[in-house]
Amino acid sequence: MLLIIGKIADNVDNRILTVIGLIIIGYGTFLFTNINLSSSIENIMIPNLALGSGIAFTFISVSSISFATLPGNKIHDGAGLGALIRSVAGAFATSLTATCVERHSQMHQYMLIHNLTPYSLTFNNKLLVLKNIFLLHLPQYLATKCAYMRIYQDLTMQSRLFAYFDTFSMLAFISFAIIPMCLLFRINKKGRSYLKKQYLWFLRSLRHYKKMNRIRSATH
């Protein structure tokens, strides 16, 4: 995608590529909210492919926009500053997402644990089934303890999964929310002239298509 988009970025407005990339990133990130504990490998590969494609769109276009207004003798300084900002922002985003996962995991664990009570029929049935399984190899005391541990393990797994849902939803919302900011970027003349040429080509093709349809209708 980097090789393909590198050729496209020479002729297309970088703001358009940035918007397309953010839409793809938001869509790919939102697809991760459909993952569950029994998802297949396709459910993981497709969102990753979409996310990687969106990152390729935004990476090249944002880099081009960042250096578009710099003079020639300032490009090296701009490249160093841009690399520094990306490193700091990447570390900050990684810490933020990890914190969100941990905090939301604790929140969902607190909410789900209210279902694990002796008054819950589902909990009692699950506990009885697990105890009978462990009783095949362990004494009753250890079987009961292992059954409770297994239920708690399922609880933590489900709460962490819900935490990832919340985090992916937040990242998808951020991707869509920053799209209007792309309108604040300065458009380059090359991209504007290319869009104008494509628009004129589309109008000529449309006129030619209508003309051929009239000739074909008259012939019939």
Residue pairs with C-beta under 8 A, 6 or more apart in sequence:
1 52
1 53
1 56
1 57
2 56
2 59
2 60
5 17
5 56
5 57
5 60
5 61
6 60
8 17
9 17
9 60
9 61
9 64
10 190
11 190
11 191
11 194
12 191
12 194
12 195
13 187
13 188
13 191
13 192
13 194
13 195
14 61
14 62
14 64
14 65
14 68
14 185
14 187
14 188
14 191
15 61
15 65
15 182
15 183
15 185
15 187
15 191
16 191
17 57
17 58
17 60
17 61
18 57
18 58
18 61
18 62
18 65
18 182
18 185
19 179
19 182
20 54
20 57
21 53
21 54
21 55
21 56
21 57
21 58
21 59
21 61
22 54
22 58
22 175
22 176
22 178
22 179
22 182
23 54
23 175
23 176
23 179
24 50
24 51
24 53
24 54
24 57
25 50
25 51
25 54
25 55
25 58
25 175
26 54
26 172
26 173
26 175
26 176
27 50
27 54
27 172
28 47
28 48
28 49
28 50
28 51
28 53
28 54
29 47
29 51
29 168
29 171
29 172
29 175
30 168
30 169
30 172
31 46
31 47
31 50
32 47
32 164
32 168
33 165
33 168
33 169
33 172
34 43
35 43
35 44
35 47
35 161
35 164
36 161
37 157
37 158
37 161
63 82
65 185
65 186
66 78
66 82
67 75
67 78
67 79
67 82
68 186
68 188
69 186
70 78
97 167
97 171
100 163
100 166
100 167
100 170
101 160
101 163
101 164
101 167
102 163
103 163
104 162
104 163
104 166
104 167
105 156
105 159
105 160
105 162
105 163
106 159
107 163
108 158
108 159
108 160
108 162
108 163
109 155
109 156
109 159
112 155
112 158
112 159
113 155
115 122
115 123
116 123
116 151
116 155
117 123
118 124
123 151
126 151
127 147
127 148
127 151
130 146
130 147
130 150
130 151
131 140
131 143
131 144
131 147
134 142
134 143
134 144
134 146
134 147
135 143
138 146
